[in-house]
Amino acid sequence: MQDGAYADLADYIEYAEQFAPYDLILVDGRAHNHCIPKAFGLIKPERVLVLHDATGKAITSPLSAILIRFCSVDTVHMRVGYGLEAEESLFKKS
């Protein structure tokens, strides 16, 4: 299994469609490169997308083009325990 390959994770990536639309979407994990473009179509206007640990993820050029369609709201740094820190990047769909 390739790490993050769409074919391997299709059920996971497409699962959220059945419950859309959303007020808030949190994207984390190996499939983030597939989930972020999917999130744009599933989230209501003027709602928030949270990208967990954004600095640790490889944001590809096509993915950057999707994120431009969201308005960057804030970046929140959190201490999550055991000396670990996380970064949450908040985006609002315009």
N, C-alpha and C positions, 0 to 999 in steps of 0.2 A: 504494500500500500504506500503510495506516495504521500508525503506529508502535505495535507491541504488540497489534494486533487479533487476537483468537482465530482468526478465519477464515483469516487470513494465515499463522498460525503453528501451526495444529492438528497437523500432522505432527510438528513439533518438540516441542510440549507433550505429546503422547500417546505419543511414542516410548519413554519410560522404563517405561511400564506392562508391557511384555513381559519385563522383567528383575526386577520387584519380587518380594519386598520388599527394602528396603535398610536397611543399618546407618547410612549417612551419605548425606545429600543436600546438595549445594551448589547454591544458586539464584543466578543472575546473569543479566543481560541484559534485553532489552526485554520478555520475556514473564513477568517475575517475578510480576505480578499474577495470572496464570493458573497459573503453576507452583507457587506456594506452597500454594494450596488442594489442588492435585493431589498435592503432596508428602505432605500429611497422610495420605492414603489409601495411599501407597506405602511409607512408612517404618515399620519395626518399632517396637513400644512400647519405651520407654526408650532410644531412639536419637536421633541429633543431626541437626538441620537447620541449615545455615550459610547465612545471608543475606549475600551479598557487598555491601559498600559500602551498608549499609542507610540511612545518613544521606543518601545521594544519591538515594534512590528515593522516589517519591511513594507512601506507604503509605495506601491507601484505607480507609475505615471497614469495608467488608466484609472486607478483608484483615486488619485489626486483630482482628476477631472470630475469624479462623482462628488468628492467632498467639497469642491468649489460650489456645488449646487446647494450646500448647506452653509449657514452663517456660523462661523466659529464664535462660541459664546464664552467659554472659559476653560481653563485647565486646572484641575484640582489635584493636589498632591496629598496622599493619605498614607499614614503609617498603619499597616494592616496586621501587625503583630509579628512576633518572632524576629524583630529587626528588619522586616520586609517593608518596602515602600511600593506604592502603586501610583500610577498617574491616570486620571480619567480626563479625557478630552471631550468637551460637550459641544455639540453642533445643533443648531436649530434649523429646521427645514423652512425655507422661505416660500 
